[in-house]
């Protein structure tokens, strides 16, 4: 199912704000199954000032965080909840993270997250971050929902 979300709708589902909001648009959501989102990488990102000033590179942990934020949107939509209902999704684990390509200013990350399984408030997911058709990062991760 197509479910395009602009930044205004994303802000309703994620508690993150600048400089830590790392998705700009959601292109597609299939509840309980998958999400596709975009992150536009610009030179104005706060992390580029120190990583690395002479050769700006997006930190791998922030690529993983962008994947996790896309997964959180999927979880909120699938469970019909929002942070305002008192639910927050947290990283619970990460496995098999691999970085295959440097991500630089001017790149656009296409974030693809698939649900491997979900039970109660625990989600097991796989995520892939692409620049154009080239895989930049992949990982399996877990997310856990906690109530405020």
DSSP file (Angstrom, degrees, kcal/mol; ACC not computed):
  #  RESIDUE AA STRUCTURE BP1 BP2  ACC     N-H-->O    O-->H-N    N-H-->O    O-->H-N    TCO  KAPPA ALPHA  PHI   PSI    X-CA   Y-CA   Z-CA
    1    1 A X              0   0    0      0, 0.0    28,-1.2     0, 0.0     2,-0.3   0.000 360.0 360.0 360.0 130.2    0.0    0.0    0.0
    2    2 A X  E     +A   28   0A   0     26,-0.2    26,-0.2     1,-0.1     2,-0.1  -0.613 360.0 167.2 -75.4 135.6    1.3    3.4   -0.9
    3    3 A X  E     -     0   0A   0     24,-0.5     2,-0.2    -2,-0.3    25,-0.1  -0.548  15.5-166.0-149.6  76.6    1.3    5.8    2.0
    4    4 A X  E     -     0   0A   0     23,-0.1     2,-0.4    -2,-0.1    23,-0.2  -0.485   6.4-171.2 -71.8 131.4    3.4    8.8    1.2
    5    5 A X  E     -A   26   0A   0     21,-2.6    21,-2.3    -2,-0.2     2,-0.1  -0.989   7.9-154.0-124.6 128.9    4.2   10.9    4.2
    6    6 A X     >  -     0   0    0     -2,-0.4     4,-2.3    19,-0.2     3,-0.5  -0.340  43.3 -87.2 -88.2-179.2    5.8   14.4    4.1
    7    7 A X  H  > S+     0   0    0      1,-0.2     4,-2.1     2,-0.2     5,-0.1   0.823 125.5  59.2 -61.5 -32.2    7.8   15.8    6.9
    8    8 A X  H  4 S+     0   0    0      1,-0.2     4,-0.5     2,-0.2    -1,-0.2   0.900 110.1  41.6 -65.6 -40.0    4.7   17.3    8.6
    9    9 A X  H >> S+     0   0    0     -3,-0.5     3,-1.1     2,-0.2     4,-0.7   0.880 110.8  56.9 -73.8 -37.7    3.1   13.9    9.0
   10   10 A X  H >X S+     0   0    0     -4,-2.3     4,-1.9     1,-0.3     3,-1.4   0.902  99.9  59.9 -57.6 -41.0    6.4   12.2   10.0
   11   11 A X  H 3< S+     0   0    0     -4,-2.1    -1,-0.3     1,-0.3    -2,-0.2   0.740  99.0  58.1 -62.2 -22.2    6.7   14.7   12.9
   12   12 A X  H <4 S+     0   0    0     -3,-1.1    72,-0.4    -4,-0.5    71,-0.4   0.759 113.5  38.2 -75.1 -24.5    3.4   13.3   14.2
   13   13 A X  H << S+     0   0    0     -3,-1.4     2,-0.4    -4,-0.7    -2,-0.2   0.671 110.8  58.5-102.6 -20.1    4.9    9.8   14.4
   14   14 A X     <  -     0   0    0     -4,-1.9    -1,-0.1     2,-0.1    74,-0.0  -0.918  59.3-154.3-115.5 138.2    8.4   10.4   15.6
   15   15 A X        +     0   0    0     -2,-0.4    -1,-0.1     2,-0.0     6,-0.1   0.599  66.0 108.3 -79.9  -9.4    9.5   12.2   18.8
   16   16 A X        +     0   0    0      4,-0.1     2,-0.3     3,-0.0    -2,-0.1  -0.340  45.2 179.4 -70.7 147.0   12.9   13.1   17.2
   17   17 A X    >   -     0   0    0      1,-0.1     3,-2.9    -2,-0.0     4,-0.2  -0.876  37.0 -21.5-137.4 171.0   13.6   16.7   16.2
   18   18 A X  T 3  S+     0   0    0      1,-0.4     4,-0.1    -2,-0.3    -1,-0.1  -0.269 124.3  20.3 -52.9 137.1   16.5   18.6   14.6
   19   19 A X  T 3  S+     0   0    0      2,-0.1    -1,-0.4    -3,-0.0    28,-0.2  -0.935 132.0  43.4 -94.9  16.0   19.3   17.7   14.6
   20   20 A X  S <  S+     0   0    0     -3,-2.9     2,-0.7     2,-0.0    -2,-0.2   0.444  78.1 105.3-106.4   1.6   18.3   14.1   15.2
   21   21 A X        +     0   0    0     -4,-0.2    -2,-0.1     1,-0.1    45,-0.1  -0.744  45.5 178.5 -78.8 118.4   15.4   13.6   12.9
   22   22 A X        +     0   0    0     -2,-0.7     2,-0.4    43,-0.1    -1,-0.1   0.156  48.9  72.6-118.4  17.9   16.9   11.5   10.1
   23   23 A X        -     0   0    0      1,-0.1    16,-0.2    16,-0.1     3,-0.1  -0.997  45.8-178.2-130.0 143.6   14.1   10.8    7.7
   24   24 A X        +     0   0    0     14,-3.4     2,-0.3    -2,-0.4   -17,-0.2   0.685  67.9   8.7-109.4 -25.8   12.6   13.3    5.3
   25   25 A X  E     - B   0  38A   0     13,-1.3    13,-3.0   -19,-0.1     2,-0.5  -0.988  55.6-141.6-157.3 145.2    9.8   11.5    3.5
   26   26 A X  E     -AB   5  37A   0    -21,-2.3   -21,-2.6    -2,-0.3    11,-0.3  -0.967  16.4-178.7-110.3 124.6    8.1    8.1    3.7
   27   27 A X  E     +     0   0A   0      9,-2.5   -24,-0.5    -2,-0.5     2,-0.3   0.782  64.7   5.6 -91.6 -30.9    7.3    6.7    0.2
   28   28 A X  E     -AB   2  36A   0      8,-1.6     8,-2.4   -26,-0.2     2,-0.4  -0.983  52.5-172.6-159.5 138.0    5.5    3.5    1.1
   29   29 A X  E     - B   0  35A   0    -28,-1.2     2,-0.6    -2,-0.3     6,-0.2  -0.993   4.3-174.4-134.4 129.0    4.2    1.6    4.1
   30   30 A X  E >>  - B   0  34A   0      4,-2.9     3,-2.7    -2,-0.4     4,-2.1  -0.936  40.6-118.1-116.9 104.1    2.8   -1.9    4.2
   31   31 A X  T 34 S+     0   0    0     -2,-0.6    44,-0.1     1,-0.3    43,-0.1  -0.042  91.2   2.7 -50.9 139.3    1.5   -2.3    7.7
   32   32 A X  T 34 S+     0   0    0     42,-0.4    -1,-0.3     1,-0.1    43,-0.1   0.450 133.4  57.4  65.7   3.5    3.2   -5.1    9.7
   33   33 A X  T <4 S-     0   0    0     -3,-2.7    82,-3.2     1,-0.3     2,-0.3   0.720 102.7 -20.2-126.6 -55.6    5.5   -5.8    6.7
   34   34 A X  E  <  -BC  30 114A   0     -4,-2.1    -4,-2.9    80,-0.2    -1,-0.3  -0.983  36.1-157.7-160.0 163.9    7.7   -3.0    5.3
   35   35 A X  E     -BC  29 113A   0     78,-2.0    78,-2.5    -2,-0.3     2,-0.4  -0.989   6.0-158.9-146.1 146.5    8.5    0.7    4.9
   36   36 A X  E     +BC  28 112A   0     -8,-2.4    -9,-2.5    -2,-0.3    -8,-1.6  -0.998  24.4 166.1-126.3 126.6   10.5    2.7    2.4
   37   37 A X  E     -BC  26 111A   0     74,-2.4    74,-3.2    -2,-0.4     2,-0.4  -0.873  25.1-129.9-136.0 166.9   11.7    6.2    3.4
   38   38 A X  E     -BC  25 110A   0    -13,-3.0   -14,-3.4    -2,-0.3   -13,-1.3  -0.933  10.1-169.3-122.6 145.0   14.2    8.8    2.2
   39   39 A X  E     - C   0 109A   0     70,-2.2    70,-3.0    -2,-0.4     2,-0.6  -0.973  14.8-151.0-128.5 116.6   16.9   10.8    3.9
   40   40 A X  E     - C   0 108A   0     -2,-0.4     2,-0.6    68,-0.2    68,-0.2  -0.790  13.9-147.8 -87.2 120.5   18.4   13.7    2.0
   41   41 A X        +     0   0    0     66,-2.6    65,-3.1    -2,-0.6     2,-0.3  -0.801  22.9 177.6 -95.4 117.2   22.0   14.1    3.1
   42   42 A X    >   -     0   0    0     -2,-0.6     3,-1.7    63,-0.2    63,-0.1  -0.827  43.0-117.8-120.2 158.5   23.2   17.7    3.0
   43   43 A X  T 3  S+     0   0    0     -2,-0.3     5,-0.1     1,-0.3    -1,-0.1   0.691 108.8  72.2 -64.7 -18.2   26.4   19.5    3.9
   44   44 A X  T 3   +     0   0    0      4,-0.1    -1,-0.3     3,-0.0     5,-0.1   0.505  67.0 123.0 -77.5  -3.3   24.4   21.4    6.5
   45   45 A X    X   -     0   0    0     -3,-1.7     3,-1.3     1,-0.1     4,-0.4  -0.360  68.0-130.3 -60.7 136.0   24.1   18.4    8.7
   46   46 A X  G >  S+     0   0    0      1,-0.3     3,-1.2     2,-0.2     4,-0.3   0.828 102.5  61.1 -58.7 -34.6   25.5   19.1   12.2
   47   47 A X  G >> S+     0   0    0      1,-0.2     3,-1.1     2,-0.2     4,-1.0   0.729  89.0  70.3 -70.3 -20.7   27.7   15.9   12.2
   48   48 A X  G <4 S+     0   0    0     -3,-1.3    -1,-0.2     1,-0.2    -2,-0.2   0.742  82.6  72.9 -69.1 -20.7   29.7   16.9    9.2
   49   49 A X  G <4 S+     0   0    0     -3,-1.2    -1,-0.2    -4,-0.4     4,-0.2   0.811 117.4  17.4 -61.9 -28.1   31.4   19.7   11.1
   50   50 A X  T <4 S+     0   0    0     -3,-1.1     2,-0.3    -4,-0.3    -1,-0.2   0.403 107.2  84.5-124.3   2.5   33.4   17.0   13.0
   51   51 A X  S  < S-     0   0    0     -4,-1.0     6,-1.8     1,-0.3    -1,-0.2  -0.720 124.5 -33.3-139.3  86.7   33.1   13.9   10.9
   52   52 A X    >   -     0   0    0      4,-0.4     3,-1.2    -2,-0.3    -1,-0.3   0.710  63.9-168.2-108.2 133.1   35.4   14.5    8.9
   53   53 A X  T 3  S+     0   0    0      1,-0.3     3,-0.4    -4,-0.2    -3,-0.1   0.825  95.0  43.1 -56.2 -35.1   35.9   18.2    8.1
   54   54 A X  T 3  S+     0   0    0      1,-0.3    -1,-0.3     0, 0.0     2,-0.1   0.660 133.6  19.3 -85.7 -14.4   38.3   17.6    5.3
   55   55 A X  S <  S-     0   0    0     -3,-1.2    -1,-0.3    -7,-0.1    -2,-0.1  -0.591  86.4-144.1-151.5  81.4   36.2   14.7    3.8
   56   56 A X        +     0   0    0     -3,-0.4    -4,-0.4    -2,-0.1     2,-0.4  -0.267  25.9 173.5 -58.9 125.5   32.6   14.8    5.1
   57   57 A X        -     0   0    0     -6,-1.8     2,-0.4   -10,-0.1    47,-0.2  -0.999  34.6-119.3-133.8 132.3   31.2   11.3    5.7
   58   58 A X        -     0   0    0     45,-3.2    45,-0.4    -2,-0.4     5,-0.1  -0.581  40.4-111.6 -70.3 126.3   27.9   10.4    7.3
   59   59 A X    >>  -     0   0    0     -2,-0.4     4,-1.3     1,-0.1     3,-1.0  -0.325  17.0-130.2 -60.5 138.0   28.6    8.3   10.4
   60   60 A X  H 3> S+     0   0    0      1,-0.3     4,-2.3     2,-0.2     3,-0.2   0.855 106.5  59.8 -57.3 -37.5   27.5    4.7   10.1
   61   61 A X  H 3> S+     0   0    0      1,-0.2     4,-1.9     2,-0.2    -1,-0.3   0.821 103.6  51.9 -64.1 -28.2   25.6    4.8   13.4
   62   62 A X  H <> S+     0   0    0     -3,-1.0     4,-2.2     2,-0.2    -1,-0.2   0.802 105.5  54.0 -78.7 -28.0   23.5    7.6   12.0
   63   63 A X  H  X S+     0   0    0     -4,-1.3     4,-2.0    -3,-0.2    -2,-0.2   0.921 110.7  47.4 -65.0 -43.0   22.6    5.5    9.0
   64   64 A X  H  X S+     0   0    0     -4,-2.3     4,-2.3     1,-0.2    -2,-0.2   0.894 110.3  52.3 -62.9 -39.9   21.5    2.8   11.4
   65   65 A X  H  X S+     0   0    0     -4,-1.9     4,-2.4     2,-0.2    -1,-0.2   0.887 106.5  53.3 -64.0 -38.7   19.5    5.4   13.4
   66   66 A X  H  X S+     0   0    0     -4,-2.2     4,-2.1     2,-0.2    -1,-0.2   0.917 109.2  49.2 -62.1 -42.5   17.8    6.5   10.1
   67   67 A X  H  X S+     0   0    0     -4,-2.0     4,-2.3     1,-0.2    -2,-0.2   0.914 110.9  50.5 -60.6 -42.4   16.8    2.9    9.5
   68   68 A X  H  X S+     0   0    0     -4,-2.3     4,-2.2     1,-0.2    -2,-0.2   0.879 108.4  51.8 -65.1 -37.7   15.5    2.6   13.1
   69   69 A X  H  X S+     0   0    0     -4,-2.4     4,-1.9     2,-0.2    -1,-0.2   0.896 109.1  49.9 -66.6 -39.1   13.5    5.8   12.7
   70   70 A X  H  X S+     0   0    0     -4,-2.1     4,-2.0     1,-0.2    -2,-0.2   0.919 110.6  51.0 -62.3 -41.9   11.9    4.4    9.5
   71   71 A X  H  X S+     0   0    0     -4,-2.3     4,-2.5     1,-0.2    -2,-0.2   0.874 106.3  55.0 -62.4 -37.4   11.1    1.2   11.4
   72   72 A X  H  X S+     0   0    0     -4,-2.2     4,-3.0     2,-0.2     5,-0.2   0.902 105.4  51.9 -64.2 -40.8    9.5    3.3   14.2
   73   73 A X  H  X S+     0   0    0     -4,-1.9     4,-2.5     1,-0.2     5,-0.2   0.936 110.6  49.1 -58.9 -45.5    7.2    4.9   11.7
   74   74 A X  H  X S+     0   0    0     -4,-2.0     4,-2.7     1,-0.2   -42,-0.4   0.924 112.7  47.4 -59.2 -45.6    6.2    1.5   10.4
   75   75 A X  H  X S+     0   0    0     -4,-2.5     4,-2.4     2,-0.2    -2,-0.2   0.920 111.9  49.1 -64.8 -44.6    5.6    0.3   14.0
   76   76 A X  H  X>S+     0   0    0     -4,-3.0     5,-2.2     1,-0.2     4,-0.7   0.926 115.0  44.4 -61.4 -44.4    3.5    3.3   15.0
   77   77 A X  H ><5S+     0   0    0     -4,-2.5     3,-0.6    -5,-0.2    -2,-0.2   0.918 114.1  49.9 -66.8 -42.0    1.3    3.1   11.9
   78   78 A X  H 3<5S+     0   0    0     -4,-2.7    -2,-0.2    -5,-0.2    -1,-0.2   0.869 118.5  37.8 -64.4 -37.0    0.9   -0.7   12.2
   79   79 A X  H 3<5S-     0   0    0     -4,-2.4    -1,-0.2    -5,-0.2    -2,-0.2   0.416 106.3-124.5 -96.3   1.3   -0.1   -0.5   15.9
   80   80 A X  T <<5 +     0   0    0     -4,-0.7     2,-0.3    -3,-0.6    -3,-0.2   0.910  69.8 122.2  56.2  45.2   -2.1    2.7   15.5
   81   81 A X      < -     0   0    0     -5,-2.2     2,-0.3    -6,-0.2    -1,-0.2  -0.815  41.8-166.1-127.5 169.9   -0.1    4.5   18.2
   82   82 A X    > > -     0   0    0     -2,-0.3     3,-1.4    -3,-0.1     5,-1.2  -0.933  42.8-100.0-144.6 167.2    2.0    7.6   18.4
   83   83 A X  G > 5S+     0   0    0    -71,-0.4     3,-1.6    -2,-0.3    65,-0.1   0.827 122.1  64.6 -58.9 -28.7    4.5    9.0   20.9
   84   84 A X  G 3 5S+     0   0    0    -72,-0.4    -1,-0.3     1,-0.3   -71,-0.1   0.751  93.3  60.3 -66.7 -22.7    1.6   11.2   22.2
   85   85 A X  G < 5S-     0   0    0     -3,-1.4    -1,-0.3     2,-0.2    -2,-0.2   0.496 126.8-101.1 -79.5  -2.7   -0.2    8.0   23.2
   86   86 A X  T < 5S+     0   0    0     -3,-1.6    62,-2.8     1,-0.3     2,-0.4   0.558  82.5 128.1  96.2   8.8    2.7    7.2   25.6
   87   87 A X  E   < +D  147   0A   0     -5,-1.2     2,-0.4    60,-0.2    -1,-0.3  -0.852  30.7 178.7-103.0 133.4    4.5    4.7   23.4
   88   88 A X  E     -D  146   0A   0     58,-2.5    58,-3.0    -2,-0.4     2,-0.5  -0.998  18.7-143.6-131.1 138.1    8.1    4.9   22.5
   89   89 A X  E     -D  145   0A   0     -2,-0.4     2,-0.3    56,-0.2    56,-0.2  -0.873  21.7-172.8-101.9 131.1   10.2    2.5   20.4
   90   90 A X  E     -D  144   0A   0     54,-2.7    54,-2.5    -2,-0.5     2,-0.2  -0.882  33.3 -98.7-120.8 150.8   13.8    2.0   21.4
   91   91 A X  E     +D  143   0A   0     -2,-0.3    52,-0.3    52,-0.2     3,-0.1  -0.495  37.8 176.2 -58.9 133.7   16.7    0.1   19.8
   92   92 A X  E     -     0   0A   0     50,-3.0     2,-0.3     1,-0.5    51,-0.2   0.504  60.4 -24.3-117.8 -13.7   16.9   -3.3   21.6
   93   93 A X  E     -D  142   0A   0     49,-1.2    49,-2.7     2,-0.0    -1,-0.5  -0.899  49.1-146.8 173.5 159.6   19.8   -4.8   19.6
   94   94 A X  E     +D  141   0A   0     -2,-0.3     2,-0.3    47,-0.2    47,-0.2  -0.993  16.1 179.7-145.7 137.5   21.6   -4.9   16.3
   95   95 A X  E     +D  140   0A   0     45,-3.3    45,-2.7    -2,-0.3    -2,-0.0  -0.952  60.0  10.5-134.9 153.1   23.3   -7.7   14.4
   96   96 A X  E     +     0   0A   0     -2,-0.3     2,-0.3    43,-0.2    -1,-0.1   0.784  69.8 177.9  54.7  36.0   25.2   -8.1   11.2
   97   97 A X  E     -     0   0A   0     42,-0.1     2,-0.4    43,-0.1    42,-0.2  -0.562   3.4-178.6 -71.4 130.8   25.7   -4.4   10.5
   98   98 A X  E     -D  138   0A   0     40,-2.6    40,-2.0    -2,-0.3     2,-0.5  -0.997  18.6-156.9-135.0 136.6   27.7   -3.9    7.3
   99   99 A X  E     +D  137   0A   0     -2,-0.4    38,-0.2    38,-0.2     3,-0.1  -0.965  19.7 164.7-116.0 120.7   28.8   -0.7    5.7
  100  100 A X        +     0   0    0     36,-2.5     2,-0.3    -2,-0.5    37,-0.2   0.535  61.0  29.5-114.2 -11.3   29.6   -1.0    2.0
  101  101 A X  S    S-     0   0    0     35,-1.2    -1,-0.3    33,-0.1     2,-0.2  -0.994  76.7-112.1-153.2 141.6   29.7    2.5    0.7
  102  102 A X        -     0   0    0     -2,-0.3     2,-0.5    -3,-0.1   -43,-0.1  -0.541  28.0-144.4 -72.1 139.4   30.6    6.0    2.1
  103  103 A X        +     0   0    0    -45,-0.4   -45,-3.2    -2,-0.2     2,-0.2  -0.948  26.9 176.2-109.8 124.8   27.6    8.3    2.3
  104  104 A X    >   -     0   0    0     -2,-0.5     3,-2.1   -47,-0.2   -63,-0.2  -0.731  40.1 -68.7-125.0 167.1   28.4   11.9    1.6
  105  105 A X  T 3  S+     0   0    0    -49,-0.3   -63,-0.2     1,-0.2    -1,-0.1  -0.319 119.9  34.6 -55.1 138.6   26.7   15.3    1.2
  106  106 A X  T 3  S+     0   0    0    -65,-3.1    -1,-0.2     1,-0.4   -64,-0.1   0.156  91.8 118.0  98.1 -17.3   24.5   15.3   -1.8
  107  107 A X    <   -     0   0    0     -3,-2.1   -66,-2.6   -66,-0.1     2,-0.5  -0.450  54.5-146.3 -77.6 155.1   23.5   11.6   -1.5
  108  108 A X  E     -C   40   0A   0    -68,-0.2    24,-0.7    -2,-0.1     2,-0.5  -0.989  11.9-146.2-120.9 121.1   20.0   10.5   -0.9
  109  109 A X  E     -CE  39 131A   0    -70,-3.0   -70,-2.2    -2,-0.5     2,-0.7  -0.740   3.2-156.4 -86.8 128.1   19.5    7.4    1.2
  110  110 A X  E     -CE  38 130A   0     20,-2.7    20,-2.4    -2,-0.5     2,-0.6  -0.939  15.3-155.5-101.1 117.4   16.6    5.2    0.3
  111  111 A X  E     -CE  37 129A   0    -74,-3.2   -74,-2.4    -2,-0.7     2,-0.5  -0.845  12.3-175.0-101.4 118.2   15.8    3.3    3.5
  112  112 A X  E     -CE  36 128A   0     16,-3.0    16,-2.6    -2,-0.6     2,-0.4  -0.964   4.3-179.5-115.4 120.6   14.1   -0.1    3.2
  113  113 A X  E     -CE  35 127A   0    -78,-2.5   -78,-2.0    -2,-0.5     2,-0.4  -0.983   4.3-170.1-124.5 130.7   13.0   -1.9    6.3
  114  114 A X  E     -CE  34 126A   0     12,-2.8    12,-2.4    -2,-0.4     2,-0.5  -0.945  23.5-123.4-119.9 139.6   11.3   -5.3    6.4
  115  115 A X  E     - E   0 125A   0    -82,-3.2    10,-0.2    -2,-0.4     3,-0.1  -0.691  22.1-178.4 -80.0 125.6    9.7   -6.9    9.4
  116  116 A X  E    S-     0   0A   0      8,-2.8     2,-0.3    -2,-0.5     9,-0.2   0.833  71.0 -31.2 -87.2 -41.3   11.1  -10.4   10.1
  117  117 A X  E     - E   0 124A   0      7,-1.8     7,-3.1     2,-0.0    -1,-0.4  -0.947  53.6-158.7-168.4 157.5    8.8  -10.9   13.0
  118  118 A X  E     + E   0 123A   0     -2,-0.3     2,-0.4     5,-0.2     5,-0.2  -0.994   9.1 177.3-143.1 138.8    6.9   -9.1   15.7
  119  119 A X  E >   - E   0 122A   0      3,-2.5     3,-2.3    -2,-0.4     2,-0.3  -0.956  63.6 -45.7-145.2 121.8    5.5  -10.4   19.0
  120  120 A X  T 3  S-     0   0    0     -2,-0.4     0, 0.0     1,-0.3     0, 0.0  -0.395 125.3 -18.3  53.9-116.5    3.9   -8.2   21.5
  121  121 A X  T 3  S+     0   0    0     -2,-0.3    24,-2.4    24,-0.1     2,-0.5   0.227 117.7  92.6-105.4  13.9    6.1   -5.1   21.8
  122  122 A X  E <   -EF 119 144A   0     -3,-2.3    -3,-2.5    22,-0.2     2,-0.4  -0.929  52.7-170.1-112.8 130.3    9.3   -6.6   20.3
  123  123 A X  E     -EF 118 143A   0     20,-2.8    20,-2.3    -2,-0.5     2,-0.5  -0.961  10.8-159.9-120.0 134.7   10.1   -6.3   16.6
  124  124 A X  E     +EF 117 142A   0     -7,-3.1    -8,-2.8    -2,-0.4    -7,-1.8  -0.976  28.4 170.3-110.9 125.5   12.9   -8.0   14.7
  125  125 A X  E     -EF 115 141A   0     16,-3.1    16,-2.4    -2,-0.5     2,-0.4  -0.867  31.1-142.8-134.8 161.2   13.7   -6.2   11.4
  126  126 A X  E     -EF 114 140A   0    -12,-2.4   -12,-2.8    -2,-0.3     2,-0.4  -0.988  22.8-165.5-123.6 141.4   16.1   -6.1    8.6
  127  127 A X  E     -EF 113 139A   0     12,-3.1    12,-1.9    -2,-0.4     2,-0.4  -0.959  11.1-171.0-131.9 147.7   17.2   -2.8    7.1
  128  128 A X  E     -EF 112 138A   0    -16,-2.6   -16,-3.0    -2,-0.4     2,-0.5  -1.000   6.5-161.0-135.8 131.1   18.9   -1.7    3.9
  129  129 A X  E     -EF 111 137A   0      8,-2.9     7,-3.3    -2,-0.4     8,-1.6  -0.968  16.6-173.2-115.2 123.4   20.2    1.8    3.0
  130  130 A X  E     -EF 110 135A   0    -20,-2.4   -20,-2.7    -2,-0.5     2,-0.5  -0.865  24.4-153.2-116.3 146.7   20.8    2.5   -0.6
  131  131 A X  E >  S-EF 109 134A   0      3,-2.6     3,-2.4    -2,-0.3     2,-0.3  -0.984  83.6 -43.4-112.8 114.1   22.4    5.4   -2.5
  132  132 A X  T 3  S-     0   0    0    -24,-0.7   -22,-0.1    -2,-0.5    -2,-0.1  -0.517 125.1 -29.7  54.8-121.3   20.7    5.2   -5.9
  133  133 A X  T 3  S+     0   0    0     -2,-0.3     2,-0.5    -3,-0.1    -1,-0.3   0.369 117.0 104.1-101.9   5.6   20.9    1.4   -6.5
  134  134 A X  E <  S- F   0 131A   0     -3,-2.4    -3,-2.6     1,-0.0     2,-0.4  -0.765  73.3-124.8 -95.5 126.9   24.1    0.8   -4.5
  135  135 A X  E     + F   0 130A   0     -2,-0.5    -5,-0.3    -5,-0.2     3,-0.1  -0.531  31.9 172.3 -69.5 123.3   23.8   -0.8   -1.1
  136  136 A X  E     +     0   0A   0     -7,-3.3   -36,-2.5    -2,-0.4   -35,-1.2   0.766  64.5   1.0 -99.1 -35.2   25.5    1.5    1.5
  137  137 A X  E     -DF  99 129A   0     -8,-1.6    -8,-2.9   -38,-0.2    -1,-0.4  -0.994  55.5-177.0-156.3 144.8   24.5   -0.3    4.7
  138  138 A X  E     +DF  98 128A   0    -40,-2.0   -40,-2.6    -2,-0.3     2,-0.3  -0.987  15.3 152.6-142.1 152.7   22.6   -3.4    5.9
  139  139 A X  E     - F   0 127A   0    -12,-1.9   -12,-3.1    -2,-0.3     2,-0.4  -0.975  36.7-128.1-167.7 157.7   21.7   -4.7    9.3
  140  140 A X  E     +DF  95 126A   0    -45,-2.7   -45,-3.3    -2,-0.3     2,-0.3  -0.942  39.5 170.7-107.6 140.4   19.3   -6.7   11.4
  141  141 A X  E     -DF  94 125A   0    -16,-2.4   -16,-3.1    -2,-0.4     2,-0.4  -0.978  27.0-134.4-149.3 162.4   18.0   -5.0   14.5
  142  142 A X  E     -DF  93 124A   0    -49,-2.7   -50,-3.0    -2,-0.3   -49,-1.2  -0.896  14.6-165.3-118.0 148.5   15.4   -5.3   17.2
  143  143 A X  E     -DF  91 123A   0    -20,-2.3   -20,-2.8    -2,-0.4     2,-0.4  -0.980   2.5-161.0-131.7 143.6   13.1   -2.7   18.6
  144  144 A X  E     -DF  90 122A   0    -54,-2.5   -54,-2.7    -2,-0.4     2,-0.5  -0.988  13.6-136.4-128.4 136.1   11.1   -2.7   21.8
  145  145 A X  E     -D   89   0A   0    -24,-2.4     2,-0.4    -2,-0.4   -56,-0.2  -0.773  22.8-176.1 -91.8 132.2    8.1   -0.5   22.7
  146  146 A X  E     -D   88   0A   0    -58,-3.0   -58,-2.5    -2,-0.5     2,-0.3  -0.967  20.9-130.2-124.0 142.6    8.0    1.0   26.1
  147  147 A X  E      D   87   0A   0     -2,-0.4   -60,-0.2   -60,-0.2   -61,-0.1  -0.695 360.0 360.0 -90.0 146.4    5.2    3.0   27.6
  148  148 A X              0   0    0    -62,-2.8   -61,-0.1    -2,-0.3    -1,-0.1   0.497 360.0 360.0 -64.7 360.0    6.0    6.3   29.2
